[in-house]
């Protein structure tokens, strides 16, 4: 079933999707590096650790996604980071690998991975710095 009246909103919704995805990743970077808001699991994150590196990527590249600058590259790197986060931080948690994301807490990492993978292919949409500067 096709909804042609919704098709006209697709470019703007792509930009909104990019913005919200970037904002959500950016908040993780802020929480890990600046301890705001205070989240217990990020309380002891140091800059020169895996969590610190992840927070730096999420802060900088999430910010680039928010404004839509270098969208494809930023999203591709973030997709890789989220895949790494899933395999290292969720699937291999504990003594035995748990393959079900619902049980290992990796659902959000998988969703971010594929959201960013999609953005790396689709680009930032018409409301972005990339579109304003003529980047494809």
FISELO-265500 format. One record per atom (N, C-alpha, C): residue number from 1; atom name; y, z negated, x negated. Coordinates in steps of 0.1 Angstrom, whole numbers, plus 2048, in hexadecimal, padded with zeros to 3 digits. Each point is the difference from the previous one (the first is absolute). Layout:
// FISELO-265500
- votor	bake	north	up	east
- NUM	CA	Y	Z	X
...
//
This chain:
// FISELO-265500
- votor	bake	north	up	east
- 1	N	7F4	800	7F8
- 1	CA	80C	800	808
- 1	C	80C	800	7F7
- 2	N	809	809	803
- 2	CA	80C	801	7F8
- 2	C	80D	7FB	807
- 3	N	809	7FA	7F9
- 3	CA	80C	7FA	805
- 3	C	80C	808	7FA
- 4	N	803	80C	804
- 4	CA	80A	807	7F9
- 4	C	80E	7FA	800
- 5	N	803	7F7	80A
- 5	CA	80D	7FA	800
- 5	C	801	7F5	7F5
- 6	N	7F5	7FB	7FB
- 6	CA	800	7F7	7F5
- 6	C	801	807	7F2
- 7	N	7FC	80C	7FF
- 7	CA	800	808	7F4
- 7	C	80E	801	7FA
- 8	N	80A	800	807
- 8	CA	80E	802	7FB
- 8	C	804	7F3	7F8
- 9	N	7FA	7F5	803
- 9	CA	803	7F4	7F9
- 9	C	7F8	7FE	7F3
- 10	N	7F7	808	7FD
- 10	CA	7F7	7FE	7F4
- 10	C	808	7FF	7F3
- 11	N	80A	809	7FD
- 11	CA	807	7FE	7F3
- 11	C	807	7F3	7FF
- 12	N	807	7FB	80B
- 12	CA	807	7F4	7FF
- 12	C	7F6	7F4	7FF
- 13	N	7F5	801	807
- 13	CA	7F6	7F5	800
- 13	C	7FA	7FF	7F2
- 14	N	7FF	80C	7F9
- 14	CA	7FB	800	7F2
- 14	C	809	7F8	7F7
- 15	N	80D	802	802
- 15	CA	80A	7F8	7F8
- 15	C	800	7F1	804
- 16	N	7FE	7FD	80C
- 16	CA	7FF	7F2	805
- 16	C	7F3	7FA	7FA
- 17	N	7F5	807	800
- 17	CA	7F3	7FB	7FB
- 17	C	802	7FD	7F1
- 18	N	807	809	7F9
- 18	CA	802	7FE	7F1
- 18	C	809	7F4	7FE
- 19	N	80A	7FE	808
- 19	CA	809	7F5	7FE
- 19	C	7F9	7F3	803
- 20	N	7F8	7FF	80B
- 20	CA	7F9	7F4	803
- 20	C	7F5	7FD	7F6
- 21	N	7F9	80A	7FB
- 21	CA	7F6	7FD	7F6
- 21	C	806	7FB	7F3
- 22	N	80B	806	7FC
- 22	CA	807	7FC	7F4
- 22	C	806	7F1	802
- 23	N	805	7FD	80C
- 23	CA	805	7F3	802
- 23	C	7F5	7F5	800
- 24	N	7F5	803	805
- 24	CA	7F5	7F7	800
- 24	C	7FB	7FE	7F2
- 25	N	7FF	80A	7F8
- 25	CA	7FB	7FF	7F2
- 25	C	80B	7F8	7F8
- 26	N	80D	803	802
- 26	CA	80B	7FA	7FA
- 26	C	800	7F1	802
- 27	N	7FD	7FC	80C
- 27	CA	7FF	7F1	803
- 27	C	7F6	7F9	7F8
- 28	N	7F4	807	7FD
- 28	CA	7F6	7FA	7F8
- 28	C	805	7FE	7F2
- 29	N	807	80A	7FB
- 29	CA	806	7FF	7F2
- 29	C	80A	7F5	7FF
- 30	N	809	7FE	80A
- 30	CA	809	7F5	800
- 30	C	7F9	7F3	801
- 31	N	7F6	7FF	808
- 31	CA	7F9	7F3	801
- 31	C	7F9	7FC	7F3
- 32	N	7FA	80A	7F9
- 32	CA	7F9	7FE	7F4
- 32	C	809	7FC	7F5
- 33	N	80B	808	7FE
- 33	CA	809	7FE	7F5
- 33	C	80B	7F6	802
- 34	N	806	7FF	80C
- 34	CA	80B	7F7	802
- 34	C	7FD	7F4	809
- 35	N	7F3	7FF	803
- 35	CA	7FB	7F5	808
- 35	C	808	7FE	80D
- 36	N	804	80B	806
- 36	CA	807	800	80D
- 36	C	7F9	80A	80A
- 37	N	7FC	7FC	80B
- 37	CA	7FF	7F2	805
- 37	C	7F5	7F9	7F8
- 38	N	800	7F3	7FF
- 38	CA	7F5	7F9	7F9
- 38	C	7F3	802	806
- 39	N	7F7	807	7FA
- 39	CA	7F2	802	804
- 39	C	7F7	7F9	7F7
- 40	N	7F8	7F7	805
- 40	CA	7F7	7F8	7F7
- 40	C	7F8	808	7F6
- 41	N	7FA	80B	805
- 41	CA	7F7	808	7F6
- 41	C	808	807	7F5
- 42	N	80D	801	802
- 42	CA	808	806	7F5
- 42	C	809	7F6	7F9
- 43	N	7FD	7F3	801
- 43	CA	808	7F6	7FB
- 43	C	800	800	7F0
- 44	N	7F5	804	7FB
- 44	CA	7FE	7FF	7F1
- 44	C	7FF	80E	7F9
- 45	N	806	80A	807
- 45	CA	7FF	80D	7FA
- 45	C	80A	801	7F4
- 46	N	7FA	805	7F5
- 46	CA	809	802	7F4
- 46	C	802	80F	7FE
- 47	N	80B	803	7FA
- 47	CA	804	80E	7FF
- 47	C	7F6	808	7F8
- 48	N	7FA	7FA	7F5
- 48	CA	7F7	807	7F7
- 48	C	7F1	7FD	804
- 49	N	7FE	801	80D
- 49	CA	7F2	7FF	805
- 49	C	7FD	80C	809
- 50	N	7F4	801	805
- 50	CA	7FD	80B	809
- 50	C	808	7FF	80D
- 51	N	801	7F4	805
- 51	CA	809	7FE	80C
- 51	C	80E	804	7FD
- 52	N	805	7FC	7F4
- 52	CA	80E	803	7FC
- 52	C	802	80F	7FF
- 53	N	7F6	807	7FA
- 53	CA	801	80F	7FF
- 53	C	800	806	80E
- 54	N	7F7	7FB	808
- 54	CA	800	805	80E
- 54	C	80D	7FE	807
- 55	N	805	7F4	7FF
- 55	CA	80D	7FD	806
- 55	C	80B	808	7FB
- 56	N	800	804	7F3
- 56	CA	80B	808	7FB
- 56	C	7FE	80F	806
- 57	N	7F4	805	800
- 57	CA	7FE	80D	807
- 57	C	804	800	80E
- 58	N	7FD	7F5	807
- 58	CA	803	800	80F
- 58	C	80F	7FE	802
- 59	N	807	7F9	7F7
- 59	CA	80E	7FE	801
- 59	C	808	80E	7FD
- 60	N	7FD	805	7F5
- 60	CA	807	80D	7FB
- 60	C	7FC	80C	809
- 61	N	7F3	802	801
- 61	CA	7FB	80C	807
- 61	C	802	7FF	80F
- 62	N	7FE	7F3	805
- 62	CA	803	7FE	80E
- 62	C	80F	803	803
- 63	N	809	7FC	7F7
- 63	CA	80E	803	802
- 63	C	803	80F	800
- 64	N	7F9	807	7F7
- 64	CA	801	80F	800
- 64	C	7FB	806	80D
- 65	N	7F6	7FA	806
- 65	CA	7FB	805	80D
- 65	C	80A	7FD	80B
- 66	N	806	7F5	7FF
- 66	CA	80A	7FC	80A
- 66	C	80B	80A	801
- 67	N	806	804	7F4
- 67	CA	80B	80A	801
- 67	C	7FB	80F	7FF
- 68	N	7F3	801	7FD
- 68	CA	7FA	80E	800
- 68	C	803	808	7F4
- 69	N	800	7F9	7F4
- 69	CA	803	807	7F4
- 69	C	7F3	800	7F8
- 70	N	7FC	80C	7FB
- 70	CA	7F4	802	7F9
- 70	C	7F4	7FB	808
- 71	N	800	804	80D
- 71	CA	7F7	7FA	80A
- 71	C	7F2	804	7FC
- 72	N	7FD	80C	7FD
- 72	CA	7F2	804	7FE
- 72	C	7FA	7F9	7F4
- 73	N	807	7FF	7F5
- 73	CA	7FC	7F9	7F4
- 73	C	7FE	7F1	802
- 74	N	80A	7FA	806
- 74	CA	800	7F2	803
- 74	C	7F4	7FC	809
- 75	N	7FE	808	80B
- 75	CA	7F5	7FE	809
- 75	C	7F3	802	7F9
- 76	N	7FE	80A	7F8
- 76	CA	7F4	802	7F9
- 76	C	7FC	7F5	7F7
- 77	N	80A	7FA	7F9
- 77	CA	7FD	7F5	7F7
- 77	C	7FC	7F4	808
- 78	N	808	7FD	80B
- 78	CA	7FD	7F5	809
- 78	C	7F2	801	806
- 79	N	7FC	80C	804
- 79	CA	7F2	802	805
- 79	C	7F6	7FC	7F6
- 80	N	802	804	7F4
- 80	CA	7F7	7FC	7F5
- 80	C	800	7F1	7FE
- 81	N	80C	7FA	801
- 81	CA	801	7F1	7FE
- 81	C	7F8	7F9	80B
- 82	N	802	805	80C
- 82	CA	7F9	7FA	80C
- 82	C	7F1	801	7FF
- 83	N	7FB	80C	7FB
- 83	CA	7F2	802	7FE
- 83	C	7FA	7F6	7F6
- 84	N	808	7FF	7F5
- 84	CA	7FD	7F6	7F5
- 84	C	7FF	7F2	806
- 85	N	80A	7FD	808
- 85	CA	801	7F2	806
- 85	C	7F4	7FE	809
- 86	N	7FC	80A	807
- 86	CA	7F4	7FE	809
- 86	C	7F4	7FD	7F8
- 87	N	7FD	809	7F6
- 87	CA	7F4	7FF	7F8
- 87	C	7FF	7F4	7F7
- 88	N	80C	7FC	7FA
- 88	CA	800	7F5	7F7
- 88	C	802	7F2	807
- 89	N	809	800	80A
- 89	CA	803	7F4	807
- 89	C	7F9	7FC	80C
- 90	N	7FA	80A	807
- 90	CA	7F9	7FD	80C
- 90	C	7F1	803	800
- 91	N	7FD	80C	7FD
- 91	CA	7F1	804	800
- 91	C	7F8	7F7	7F6
- 92	N	806	7FE	7F4
- 92	CA	7F8	7F9	7F6
- 92	C	804	7F1	800
- 93	N	805	7FB	80B
- 93	CA	803	7F1	801
- 93	C	7F3	7F8	801
- 94	N	800	7F6	7F9
- 94	CA	7F4	7F7	800
- 94	C	7F5	806	7F8
- 95	N	7F4	7FA	801
- 95	CA	7F4	803	7F8
- 95	C	7FA	80D	805
- 96	N	800	803	80D
- 96	CA	7F9	80C	805
- 96	C	80B	809	806
- 97	N	800	80D	7FD
- 97	CA	809	809	807
- 97	C	7FF	800	80F
- 98	N	80B	7FF	807
- 98	CA	800	801	80F
- 98	C	806	80D	803
- 99	N	7F9	809	807
- 99	CA	804	80D	802
- 99	C	808	801	80D
- 100	N	800	7F6	809
- 100	CA	807	801	80C
- 100	C	80E	7FB	7FF
- 101	N	80A	809	801
- 101	CA	80E	7FC	7FF
- 101	C	804	7F4	809
- 102	N	7FB	7FF	80C
- 102	CA	803	7F6	809
- 102	C	7FC	7F2	7FA
- 103	N	7F5	800	7F8
- 103	CA	7FB	7F4	7FB
- 103	C	806	7FC	7F2
- 104	N	804	80A	7F8
- 104	CA	805	7FE	7F3
- 104	C	810	800	7FF
- 105	N	806	801	80C
- 105	CA	80F	800	800
- 105	C	807	80C	7FB
- 106	N	7F9	80B	7FF
- 106	CA	806	80C	7FA
- 106	C	805	80B	80A
- 107	N	801	7FC	80C
- 107	CA	804	80A	80A
- 107	C	80E	805	7FE
- 108	N	809	7F7	7FC
- 108	CA	80E	805	7FE
- 108	C	801	808	7F3
- 109	N	7F8	7FD	7F6
- 109	CA	801	808	7F4
- 109	C	7FB	80E	803
- 110	N	7F5	802	808
- 110	CA	7FB	80D	804
- 110	C	80A	808	808
- 111	N	807	7F9	809
- 111	CA	80A	806	809
- 111	C	80B	805	7F7
- 112	N	805	7F8	7F7
- 112	CA	80B	804	7F7
- 112	C	7FC	80B	7F7
- 113	N	7F4	800	7FB
- 113	CA	7FB	80B	7F8
- 113	C	800	80D	807
- 114	N	7FB	801	80C
- 114	CA	800	80D	807
- 114	C	80D	804	806
- 115	N	809	7F6	803
- 115	CA	80E	803	804
- 115	C	807	806	7F5
- 116	N	7FF	7FB	7F4
- 116	CA	807	805	7F4
- 116	C	7FA	80E	7FC
- 117	N	7F3	801	801
- 117	CA	7F9	80D	7FD
- 117	C	806	80B	80A
- 118	N	801	7FC	80C
- 118	CA	806	80A	80A
- 118	C	80E	803	7FC
- 119	N	808	7F6	7FD
- 119	CA	80E	803	7FC
- 119	C	801	808	7F3
- 120	N	7F7	7FF	7F7
- 120	CA	800	808	7F4
- 120	C	7FD	80E	803
- 121	N	7F9	803	80B
- 121	CA	7FE	80E	804
- 121	C	80B	805	809
- 122	N	805	7F8	809
- 122	CA	809	804	80A
- 122	C	80F	800	7FC
- 123	N	803	7F8	7F6
- 123	CA	80E	7FE	7FB
- 123	C	807	7F6	809
- 124	N	80D	7FF	7FE
- 124	CA	808	7F6	805
- 124	C	806	802	80E
- 125	N	800	80D	804
- 125	CA	806	803	80D
- 125	C	80E	804	7FF
- 126	N	807	804	80B
- 126	CA	80D	805	7FF
- 126	C	80B	7F5	7FD
- 127	N	7FD	7F4	803
- 127	CA	80A	7F5	7FE
- 127	C	7FC	7F9	7F3
- 128	N	804	806	7F4
- 128	CA	7FC	7FA	7F3
- 128	C	809	806	7F6
- 129	N	801	7F9	7F5
- 129	CA	808	805	7F4
- 129	C	7FA	80D	7FB
- 130	N	7F2	801	800
- 130	CA	7FA	80C	7FC
- 130	C	805	80C	808
- 131	N	800	7FF	80D
- 131	CA	805	80B	809
- 131	C	80E	803	7FE
- 132	N	808	7F6	7FE
- 132	CA	80F	802	7FE
- 132	C	803	807	7F3
- 133	N	7F7	7FE	7F6
- 133	CA	803	806	7F3
- 133	C	7F8	80D	7FF
- 134	N	7F8	804	80A
- 134	CA	7F9	80D	7FF
- 134	C	7F3	7FF	7F9
- 135	N	7FB	7F4	7FD
- 135	CA	7F2	7FE	7F9
- 135	C	7F6	803	80B
- 136	N	7F5	806	7FC
- 136	CA	7F4	802	809
- 136	C	7F5	7F6	7FD
//
